[in-house]
Amino acid sequence: MYEPEPNRIKGEPMSTKTTDAAAAVTHVRGAFERGVTKPYAWRREQLEALRSMILDNQEILERALFRDLGKHATEAQTTEIGFVLTELDHTLRHLRRWLRPRRVAVPLVLAPASARTVYEPLGTALIMGPWNYPVQLILAPLIGALAAGNAVVLKPSELAPATSEVLASLIPVYLDERAVTVVEGDVSVASDLLAQRFDHIFFTGSTAVGRIVAKAASENLTPVTLELGGKSPTFVDDTVDLVAAARRLVWGKLMNAGQTCVAPDYVLTTPRTADVLIPHLRRAIAEFYGEDPSLSVDYGRIITTRHTERLRDLLDGHDPVIGGRVDVDEQYVDPTVINGVDPDSAIMTEEIFGPILPIVHVADATEAVRFISARDKPLSLYVFSDDPAVRRRFLRDTSSGAIAFGVPAAHLTVPDLPFGGVGASGMGAYHGELSFTTFSHAKAVLSKGLIPDTLSLVYPPFTEGKSAIARRVIARTSPLLGGDDD
Ligand code: NAD
């Protein structure tokens, strides 16, 4: 079992490490080129080793998450450690099936022949993570990369230094250091890494840095998965149980002190429903975190003083109906609700990423749909309505990475649902089998014997007879000759 250096437990500040990005990439690429990562047995062994790494070191991971984010051990389990273990178990259970070539039908004109899709590893992958779920968002993509047989460079966020340090210390002990390496560091290290050639870049972070990543990747035509952020709206109407809706909203908004990419960013509702909802939100906050959440061990802290100041500035000019206290030195922000927020105010133009919930008034669901559609496509959209017509309208008339009815943030725990954004909230998706295919190339394989040479019909010279057959028979069944099977 890994023993962390004593000074890390005590919490001394860490220096930013710089590592030779080029050397790290060359090192793991070598393992990929030697074929180390391709066998099924290697992939399985690595996934099992990752499982042992987590199980052997749960407390160390919990402590690191507490130091970085004030995250309670239970929340660390439910949203990070347990999440990764579930993904691992799901992958170990299904990997052999996912690896099987998938046969597909061949058009009549090619028969006899066989066709199949074979999944091969992409090569060397870079996984860059953010600070808000620093265990989950490095290790969950790693599961997909290993399952697909890739070599991997991991770059945890420098803003969660305790977790970055623990991952950098544990991974070489448990995983094959020939093929998996951790590069720690700040933006300059991230930039050095992005200057290298990779076969896939899997980035989780802000939309602004996502653009930088996409630009760097384009130099080498490297495919990217961009798991980005943005503002996830929530619509609430008075057809639902507003007591239960308030509890769900408070839970989704305040886990990790609001620093969750899929947290409900703001609420759209009528002024009348807002008036009923607000006392229920107040009660739910008190029930979860006590009358003074700053005293609650269950309530997290903001990652840095800079982010705390950013949140304080977002509150400028607003008069919260719940909370509103900010203590920059303690990196603390109250669970805060603001009612009747102007859609043009700063808090409605950038992702909040903190425990502040603005309520924007709309007349009805139609106006809410229009409001959402006029803005960037969100990562998630939440709808609290028992009216089937309203639910259908949101499903049909809005676009978002995910839509969830009645519960925020929980969709990402369903392994078989794609997790990813659309438009400004990202491109590509993962979790479950999709993590495996994201890090794989789906290679088309066609196999046709040379004898009998059934293709002679399509060879020149074209005769009247061949034309007649093409017109009457082949063109109706073969896409190769312009026909259509549908
Ligand atoms: P970030 O974009 O600032 O940083 C993410 C990573 O990029 C870090 O490893 C960092 O070192 C690196 N980086 C930062 N600036 C860089 C630059 N100029 N050039 C190259 N690399 C750079 O994001 P963050 O602040 O760590 O995380 C918060 C954001 O991530 C929010 O927008 C949130 O919504 C989003 N997020 C999305 C998901 C998702 O799954 N879609 C999950 C968590 C967080």
Residues whose N, C-alpha, C, O or C-beta is under 5 A from the ligand:
A	BS01	NAD	M128 G129 P130 W131 K155 P156 S157 E158 G185 D186 V187 A190 S191 T204 G205 S206 T207 V209 I212 E227 L228 G229 G230 C261 S425
